[in-house]
């Protein structure tokens, strides 16, 4: 069973996930909050690595690039195997729906397109502890790249749901994510990049031109009123 409940997404509204008002409030956040946290933390890590730990700029930038690439891999793996975990039990169904299924059902709910600030800080702290234990002081470059990758993913994901398809090379990201939502939820797991979809052969299947749906003003206009399911 897929992590979604509805056959067709709703383009208005925001469902209630928790009865507890505090937990419910924590599921909503403005996109700027995690972006500020992740970009700010990444900048602080780079500064500390260079000026306090004495890393040369090329060296820390190399670790930064490694962390950035590693994030794109984690993004793909998490989206494919965690967010779309088979809901074989009621408990799994609840977890998968809360984590990701609700997004497929309400893709225009902008307040649930980013990680809440409290969770962002917890995740950042846990990642620092883990990566520091493995990499030592190289964590300052690697985690900075990882967090910038995370912030970039959030920015792209928010943009493809909130804004019109751009008339430039970035439109491939809008189209790629649109296919995942409206045509092939078992494909196109990469959001910030289709790179790992190419590597693991989960790029969208080839379909006849007559069967392809033109993308509208935003990816969420694509199948509205056209009888398609996601």
C-alpha positions as CSV (number, residue, x, y, z in Angstrom):
1,X,0.0,0.0,0.0
2,X,1.3,3.4,-0.9
3,X,1.7,6.1,1.8
4,X,-1.1,8.1,0.4
5,X,-4.8,7.7,1.2
6,X,-6.6,9.7,-1.5
7,X,-6.7,8.8,-5.2
8,X,-6.6,12.5,-6.2
9,X,-4.9,15.3,-4.3
10,X,-6.8,18.1,-2.6
11,X,-5.6,21.6,-3.6
12,X,-7.2,23.4,-0.6
13,X,-7.1,23.0,3.1
14,X,-4.8,21.6,5.7
15,X,-5.7,18.4,7.5
16,X,-5.4,17.9,11.3
17,X,-2.8,15.3,12.2
18,X,-2.7,15.4,16.0
19,X,-5.4,16.0,18.6
20,X,-2.8,17.6,20.9
21,X,-2.8,21.3,19.9
22,X,0.9,21.7,20.6
23,X,1.9,18.8,18.4
24,X,-0.4,20.0,15.7
25,X,1.1,23.5,15.8
26,X,4.6,22.0,15.5
27,X,3.6,20.3,12.2
28,X,3.2,23.7,10.6
29,X,6.1,26.1,9.8
30,X,7.1,28.8,7.4
31,X,9.7,27.9,4.9
32,X,12.0,30.7,6.1
33,X,12.6,29.1,9.5
34,X,14.5,25.9,8.5
35,X,16.3,27.7,5.7
36,X,17.7,30.3,8.2
37,X,18.6,27.5,10.6
38,X,20.4,25.3,8.1
39,X,22.1,28.1,6.1
40,X,23.1,29.9,9.3
41,X,24.5,26.7,10.9
42,X,26.4,25.8,7.7
43,X,28.0,29.3,7.6
44,X,29.0,29.0,11.3
45,X,30.5,25.6,10.7
46,X,32.6,26.8,7.8
47,X,33.8,29.9,9.8
48,X,34.7,27.7,12.8
49,X,36.5,25.2,10.7
50,X,38.6,27.8,8.9
51,X,39.3,30.3,11.7
52,X,39.3,28.1,14.8
53,X,40.4,24.7,13.5
54,X,42.8,26.0,10.9
55,X,41.5,24.2,7.8
56,X,42.6,25.6,4.5
57,X,39.7,26.9,2.4
58,X,40.2,24.4,-0.5
59,X,40.3,21.5,2.1
60,X,37.1,22.5,3.9
61,X,35.3,23.2,0.5
62,X,36.2,19.6,-0.6
63,X,34.6,18.2,2.5
64,X,31.7,20.6,1.9
65,X,31.2,19.2,-1.6
66,X,31.3,15.7,-0.2
67,X,28.6,16.5,2.4
68,X,26.5,18.1,-0.3
69,X,26.7,15.0,-2.6
70,X,26.0,12.7,0.4
71,X,22.9,14.7,1.2
72,X,21.5,14.1,-2.3
73,X,21.9,10.4,-1.8
74,X,20.2,10.5,1.6
75,X,17.4,12.6,0.1
76,X,16.8,9.9,-2.5
77,X,17.0,7.0,-0.1
78,X,14.7,8.6,2.5
79,X,12.1,9.6,-0.1
80,X,12.1,6.2,-1.8
81,X,12.3,3.8,1.2
82,X,11.3,5.8,4.3
83,X,8.6,8.2,3.1
84,X,7.0,5.6,0.8
85,X,7.3,2.7,3.2
86,X,4.6,0.1,2.5
87,X,1.8,0.7,4.9
88,X,1.2,-2.9,5.8
89,X,-0.1,-2.3,9.3
90,X,-2.3,0.5,10.8
91,X,0.7,1.8,12.7
92,X,2.8,2.0,9.6
93,X,0.0,3.6,7.7
94,X,-0.3,6.3,10.4
95,X,3.5,6.9,10.4
96,X,3.8,7.0,6.6
97,X,0.8,9.3,6.2
98,X,2.0,11.7,8.9
99,X,5.6,11.8,7.4
100,X,4.7,12.1,3.8
101,X,1.3,10.8,2.7
102,X,-0.4,14.0,3.9
103,X,1.8,15.9,1.5
104,X,0.6,13.8,-1.5
105,X,-2.9,14.4,-0.4
106,X,-2.5,18.1,0.2
107,X,0.4,19.2,-2.0
108,X,-0.5,22.9,-1.8
109,X,-0.4,23.0,2.0
110,X,2.6,25.4,2.2
111,X,2.9,25.2,5.9
112,X,3.8,21.5,5.7
113,X,6.5,21.8,3.0
114,X,9.3,22.3,5.5
115,X,10.7,20.8,8.7
116,X,9.5,22.5,11.9
117,X,12.2,24.6,13.6
118,X,12.3,22.5,16.7
119,X,12.8,19.4,14.7
120,X,15.4,21.1,12.5
121,X,17.5,22.0,15.5
122,X,17.3,18.5,16.9
123,X,18.2,16.9,13.6
124,X,21.2,19.3,13.2
125,X,22.4,18.5,16.7
126,X,22.1,14.7,16.2
127,X,23.9,14.9,12.8
128,X,26.8,16.9,14.3
129,X,27.2,14.3,17.1
130,X,27.2,11.4,14.6
131,X,29.4,12.9,12.0
132,X,31.8,14.3,14.6
133,X,32.3,10.8,16.0
134,X,33.0,9.4,12.5
135,X,34.9,12.3,10.8
136,X,36.4,14.2,13.7
137,X,37.1,17.9,12.8
138,X,36.2,17.3,9.2
139,X,32.6,17.5,10.4
140,X,32.8,21.3,10.0
141,X,33.1,21.1,6.3
142,X,31.1,17.9,5.7
143,X,28.0,18.8,7.8
144,X,28.0,22.3,6.3
145,X,27.6,20.8,2.9
146,X,25.0,18.4,4.1
147,X,22.9,21.2,5.7
148,X,23.2,23.4,2.6
149,X,22.0,20.4,0.6
150,X,19.1,20.0,3.0
151,X,18.2,23.7,2.7
152,X,18.5,23.6,-1.1
153,X,16.2,20.6,-1.1
154,X,13.6,22.4,1.0
155,X,13.8,25.5,-1.2
156,X,13.4,23.5,-4.4
157,X,10.5,21.5,-2.9
158,X,8.7,24.6,-1.7
159,X,9.2,26.4,-5.0
160,X,7.9,23.6,-7.2
161,X,4.7,23.6,-5.2
162,X,4.3,27.3,-4.6
163,X,5.5,29.0,-7.8
164,X,4.9,28.8,-11.5
165,X,7.1,26.6,-13.7
166,X,10.1,28.7,-14.7
167,X,11.0,29.2,-18.3
168,X,14.6,28.1,-17.8
169,X,16.7,25.0,-17.2
170,X,15.1,24.6,-13.7
171,X,11.8,23.5,-15.2
172,X,13.1,19.9,-15.3
173,X,12.8,19.8,-11.5
174,X,9.2,21.0,-11.7
175,X,8.3,18.4,-14.3
176,X,10.2,15.6,-12.5
177,X,8.4,16.2,-9.2
178,X,5.1,16.6,-11.0
179,X,5.5,13.1,-12.5
180,X,6.1,11.7,-9.0
181,X,3.0,13.3,-7.7
182,X,0.5,12.8,-10.5
183,X,1.6,9.9,-12.7
184,X,4.3,7.6,-11.2
185,X,4.6,7.7,-7.4
186,X,7.0,4.8,-7.6
187,X,9.4,6.8,-9.7
188,X,11.1,10.2,-9.8
189,X,12.1,10.3,-6.1
190,X,14.8,12.9,-6.5
191,X,13.6,16.4,-5.7
192,X,16.6,18.6,-5.7
193,X,18.2,16.6,-8.6
194,X,17.2,13.6,-10.7
195,X,20.8,12.3,-10.5
196,X,20.1,9.3,-8.2
197,X,17.0,8.4,-10.2
198,X,19.4,7.9,-13.2
199,X,21.8,5.8,-11.1
200,X,19.1,3.6,-9.6
201,X,16.9,3.5,-12.7
202,X,13.9,5.1,-11.3
203,X,13.5,7.8,-13.9
204,X,10.0,8.1,-15.2
205,X,8.9,5.6,-17.8
206,X,8.6,6.6,-21.4
207,X,5.0,7.3,-22.4
208,X,3.5,8.3,-25.7
209,X,3.3,12.0,-26.3
210,X,-0.5,11.8,-26.5
211,X,-0.6,10.4,-23.0
212,X,1.5,13.1,-21.4
213,X,-0.2,15.9,-19.6
214,X,1.0,19.4,-20.1
215,X,2.2,21.2,-17.0
216,X,0.2,24.2,-16.0
217,X,1.1,27.3,-14.0
218,X,2.4,25.1,-11.1
219,X,2.9,21.4,-10.8
220,X,-0.3,21.2,-8.8
221,X,-2.4,22.4,-11.7
222,X,-1.3,19.5,-13.8
223,X,-4.1,17.0,-13.4
224,X,-6.7,19.1,-11.7
225,X,-10.0,18.3,-13.4
226,X,-8.5,16.0,-15.9
227,X,-9.4,12.7,-14.4
228,X,-5.8,11.6,-13.6
229,X,-4.8,10.1,-10.3
230,X,-1.5,10.2,-8.6
